[in-house]
Amino acid sequence: MDDSKRSKIPSEMGLLSTEISRQAIGRVLFWISILVISGLAIIIPLYFIRGLTVEAVIMSVTIFPLLLVIHFTRMGRTQLAAGLIAVVLTIMITILATIGQGIHDIAIIAYPSILIIASLILKRRAVFQLTAITILCLGWLVFGEILGLFTPDYSHHGSIADDFIATACILLVTAGAVHILSNTVNESLRASQKELSERVKTENALRETEQLYRTLVEQTPVVTYRDIPDGNASALYISPQIEDLTGYTPQEWLSSSDFWKSVVHPDDLPGVLAGSQQRINAAGKSLWEYRMQHKQGGWVWVRDESVVVKDEQGKALYIHGTCIDITERKEAEMALKHYAREIQKHVDRLSMLNNIGKAVSSLQDLDSVLEVILEQVQRNIPLDVFYICLYDESTEQVSFPLYYENGQRWQEPTTKLTAYNRIAKTLREGELIQVFRTAAEVEQARQAEYHLGDKTKIAASALFVPMLIGKRIIGAISVQSYDIRAFSEEHLSLLMGVAPQAAIAIENSRLYMAVVTDMTSIKKIELEREALIRELESKNAELEQFTYTVSHDLKSPLITIRGYLPYLEKDAKSGNQERLQQDLQRIEDATQKMHMLLTDLLELSRIGRLINPPEIIPFEEIVREALSLVEGKLSASPARVQIGSGLPDVYGDRARLVEVMQNLLDNAASYMGSQPEPVIEVGVDEVNGECVFYVKDNGIGIDPRYHERIFGLFNKLNPDSEGTGVGLSLVKRIVEVHGGKIWVESELDKGAKFCFTLGKPNERSA
């Protein structure tokens, strides 16, 4: 401890109270009380013997406060005990002198002893007060006698021997008290010297530790800071890494107590300020994440962890914390949330279409089916108006089996198409229509002569989607809103999914009513109805499979991403860049897998909707084109391909048929196993006058138990094989769209033969 520190002794404390512990002072007061009581015990009998009864009684009464002093010392209330014993003895001596010989009484020689001993124990203010009391007592003895307020009694003047005994007792008590105090002071000084030596060693070690700590802090990628615990988070220190994180130097950061506020993102600043105030009273670690603007522009996400360092009394000394860059983790989280939202959209859409499909297949009453469609659309699209209109091409008549607006259904009459120019292209040409009016255009449209539904309302946003049975337009479905630009591409996509379901429901209802009204056509109608139901059930099964896929297969990459997010945080904290890059790569692989799954799902959903115009194509050309697409895979096998002769012409979508052959050839090359001479054969057989095309290989073959399963969505017999398991599902869907069917003939270790047919043009699916 240096001289400046040694000089910092509180002025309000007495000498000994600053050097001696409270416990030591308590021991001193205890023994002083014992000495005084012992001295009184000697003097009191002498006074009784000499006939000084009053004086003896007064000294006897004094013993009781002295016992109370002993009690206070044991309780640790040393200042109260010291003050009490000094005041009691001073008053006792003054009373004895008053009834004795006044200012000439031998007892007053105890005044200096009391003051000397008290000044060594009591605080300065208490010593001043005790001195004032002593002076008042002396003044009483002097001026009281002069003014005749009391008269000294010299008749009870004791003998010289009595005075000697009294004086000796006072001196002995004083000497004993001073001796006790002297020993205590010496012990305290020795302890203080030892403590000082240890403190110097501790301070030297602390300086070395602090230097080591500063060196370590400034060599790590983590920003370390120390703030004043004032709620404003004014910076005391910040490590040089802040320049790598934000572009600002530590000098710039410490230039103003409010500098950091100008860097924090405005949206995050209120939360950070509130957290700065709350963490002062927090018992443990405080943690929050926010954005800071880099000096060169752009935003950096940081993770801020801090603790409040307090002294032994619980007073906050400073806030110590660290900041790390978590921008990459935040971007990964945002990407994950984006994927999750996209998947949820697909789930909602599939759920809606599945519910509509179930209603269509189970209900025959048109009105009930339309109510189900309205309910499902309302859940997924924000709308004020929803209607389904039917179109009779021969008469140009438009009817409205369902018109919903402002929370109620409206009855609209059948009328000519020309009255509805907005949907003319949708009904006549099958075009999708999107209408987004401005506020001025809404007012202009309000002046039109005729409106549907609520005549006081004009839609600012509208979507129109045609309803088709095959290529025949039977009507349109529309959603509208009073709000400007209320609909998105996602809403349009949802409505495109609802339109086929609504068309099937309406056609199903028409067929059912035709059966009731025309019994002569019942057989034909039933067949058509069953065909529609089979098609609908097939679509429903596919929708259910889609739902299962989204809820099962797409969870795997999400679980992978979620599983590695904690490792990102851990690796970012530790500064392990290599592990961090590995974790990011795993997340990237998972998102790539998710992208492949969603792409394949989208491709599968398009089969049957986005078909190119059919044409007559030589099947050999299809085979050759497919071979060129899988040339790399075949070269790696290497498999020998044999193309049979007599391949006929086929009628269909060239691109889709090439996709069929490409998948079958790729599949054959992928499952050759350890075959030393792999061979793939492409040909055609004629069975019962029908062409059966085939792709045959001599690979590992397929267990007959799985012949049906392999055509299911995402059903991979070998989970470690390439691809997503959609290939054969695509092949099956394309073949069925072309009016054909596909199957496999195979046994384990005996190769596989995939066979398929292509229906005639009038057998193609609508």
Disulfide bonds with the S-S distance in Angstrom:
none
